[in-house]
Amino acid sequence: MLQLQENGIEDTVVLQQDGAPAYFAIHVCDYVNDTFPRRWIGRGSASSPAPFAWPPRSPDLTTPDNALWGFIKEQVRNTRYHTTQELRAAVEYAFTLVTPEYLRKTSARKWHRIQMCYDMDGVHTDVFDS
């Protein structure tokens, strides 16, 4: 389980969830509401709405969704792994290849995508983003 209290950040972290159905099981919603009261972004339920709505089929605007995971997958995809441990080691190594400059560039691009999404009234922007 997530132990935010030990880090002293429990009152400042905002959790972002996408629309995956598993995130909205009753026990998950209860946990999220208890751990991140009024500090989570997601699709709420009638009994526990999220403080910030996550529109269905909305564009993913976060850096990990649009760049980082693609980079990591590209690093590990051409090898056949025989064990979960081998795959995990390859993913961990791929993260060591992520440079601060790469993160700066993807962060700047995120703001471009946010503006584009705003300008286009929230429609998917992937086909327009180059």
N, C-alpha and C positions, 0 to 999 in steps of 0.2 A: 504494500500500500504506500501511497505517496505520503511522505512525512515532511510537510512544509514547515511545521511548527519549529523543528530543530534548526532550520535555516533563518528564521525570523522574517520570512517574506510572506507569510500567510495572509497578510492584509493588503498586499500590493500586487500579487500575481493575478492576471486576468487569463482565464482558460479559454481557448478558442477551439470549438468543435465544428466539424462539418456536418453534413446531413446523414451520416451513416446511421442506419437503424439501430445498430447495437448500442450506440451512445445514448439511446433514449429508452432503454429498459428502465423500469421503475426503480430498481436498486441502484442503477448508475445515476439516474437523475437525483435520487435522494443523496447519494454520496457527493455529487457535484454541488448540489445546493448547500449541503452542510460544510463542505470544504471551501467553496468559492461563493459565499452568499452575495448575490447581486454583482458578481464579478466573473461572469462567463458569457461567452458568445456562442449561441447555438439555437437549434430549433427547440423551443420549449413545449411543454404540455399544458393542458388546461389548468392543472393543479400547481405547476411550477414553471411559469414562463421565464425564458432567459431575459436578462436585462437588455440585451442587444440581440435583435432578431438576426438569424442567418437565413436569408431568403433561399427557398428551394432552387436548385440548379444555378446557384450564383457562381460567378467566376472566383477561382481561387487566387487570392492576391498576395499570399504570404510568400516570402523568399523560399522557404523549404519546399513548398508545393510546386513552385515554378522553376526552380533552378537547382537547389542543393540535392534533392533526391534524384533528379535526372543525372547530375554529375556523379553521384555515388553509384547509381545503377550502371552507368557507362564504364566505371572503373572495374566492376566485378562481373559483368555479364558474359565475357568471353571465356570464362574458365568453368570447367565442370567440377563442382565441389562434391566430395563423397560423404562429408559429415556436416552437421550443423555447426560444429566448432570451426571447421575450415571456412565456411561461409561467413561466420561471425568475425573471424580473424581478418578476412578479406575486406569486409565492410569497415571494421575498425581501422585498418590500414588506409582505406580510401579516404576516411575522414582526416587522416594526417596530411593528405595531399591538398586539402582545402586551405587556401592562403587568405590572410586578412584582405589582400587586394581583391580577391574573388568575392569575398563577402561584401566589401564596400560596393563593388559594381552591381551585384545582385540587389543590394539594398536600394541603391539609386534607381534601379530599374523598377523595383516594387512601387515607388512613388509615381513613376510614369504610368504603370498599370492602374493604380488607384485613380489617378486623374482621368485616364481613358475610360474606366468603368463609370466614373461620375458623369463624364461628358456624354456617355452613351446610355444613360439612365439604367445602369446596372445589367445590361445584357452581356453575354459572353463576349470577351474581347480577344480571345486567343487567336482567332482568324485575322484580326486586325493588327496584332502585335508582332512586329518583326525585329 
